[in-house]
Amino acid sequence: MKEKTFLITAETGVHARPATLLVNKAGQFESKLEIVYKDKKVNLKSIMGVMSLGIPKGSEIKVIANGSDEEAAIKGIEEVIKEHLGENS
């Protein structure tokens, strides 16, 4: 299992467009991917799950990967977050 924490710095937080980018990236990996925000954990491959968290700017999130390609999965999600949403926390 690998996990990494990020700080959301995008003005609009995790809204539909970046959430879709995250879900699409997560779908490229075999590993189970989850996103944690305020003690809620959802499947990162589910757009409804990610959107249900309502993650605003200034939030800290954790991404957890568990599976055969977990290292690559965390790196892939990190690239999307750094490009569109935030930075390492």
C-alpha positions in Angstrom: 0.0 0.0 0.0 1.2 3.5 -0.9 -0.3 6.8 0.1 0.5 10.4 -0.4 -1.0 13.6 1.0 -1.8 16.7 -1.2 -2.9 20.3 -0.6 -5.6 21.6 -2.9 -4.6 25.0 -4.1 -7.0 25.5 -7.1 -9.4 28.4 -6.5 -12.4 26.2 -7.3 -11.3 23.1 -5.4 -12.0 19.7 -6.8 -14.9 20.5 -9.2 -16.2 18.5 -12.1 -13.4 19.0 -14.7 -10.4 18.1 -12.5 -12.4 15.4 -10.8 -13.0 13.8 -14.2 -9.3 14.0 -15.0 -8.5 12.3 -11.7 -11.1 9.5 -12.2 -9.9 9.0 -15.8 -6.3 8.7 -14.7 -7.2 6.3 -11.8 -9.0 4.1 -14.3 -5.7 3.5 -16.1 -4.4 1.5 -13.2 -5.2 -2.0 -11.8 -4.6 -0.9 -8.2 -7.5 0.0 -5.9 -7.3 3.8 -5.5 -9.1 5.8 -2.8 -9.2 9.4 -1.9 -9.6 10.5 1.7 -11.0 13.9 2.9 -12.3 14.7 6.4 -12.4 11.0 7.4 -14.4 10.1 4.3 -12.9 7.6 2.0 -14.2 7.0 -1.6 -13.2 5.1 -4.7 -11.0 7.4 -6.8 -12.4 5.6 -9.9 -15.9 6.8 -9.2 -16.8 10.3 -10.4 -19.9 10.4 -8.1 -17.8 9.4 -5.1 -15.1 12.0 -5.7 -17.7 14.8 -6.4 -19.6 13.8 -3.2 -16.6 14.9 -1.1 -17.0 18.5 -2.1 -13.3 19.3 -1.7 -12.7 23.1 -1.5 -9.5 25.1 -1.9 -7.1 24.8 1.1 -8.1 21.2 1.8 -5.7 18.3 2.5 -6.5 15.1 0.8 -4.8 11.7 0.9 -4.6 9.3 -2.0 -4.2 5.6 -1.2 -3.2 3.0 -3.8 -3.2 -0.7 -3.1 -2.2 -3.2 -5.8 0.3 -4.4 -8.4 0.9 -1.0 -9.9 0.4 1.2 -6.8 3.7 3.1 -7.3 2.8 4.1 -10.8 -0.8 4.8 -9.8 0.3 7.3 -7.1 2.7 9.0 -9.5 0.0 9.3 -12.2 -2.5 10.8 -9.7 0.2 13.1 -8.4 0.9 14.4 -11.9 -2.8 15.3 -12.4 -3.0 17.0 -9.0 0.1 19.0 -9.6 -1.0 20.1 -13.0 -4.6 21.0 -12.2 -5.3 21.1 -8.5 -2.5 21.5 -6.0 0.7 20.3 -4.6 2.3 17.8 -2.3 1.5 18.5 1.3 
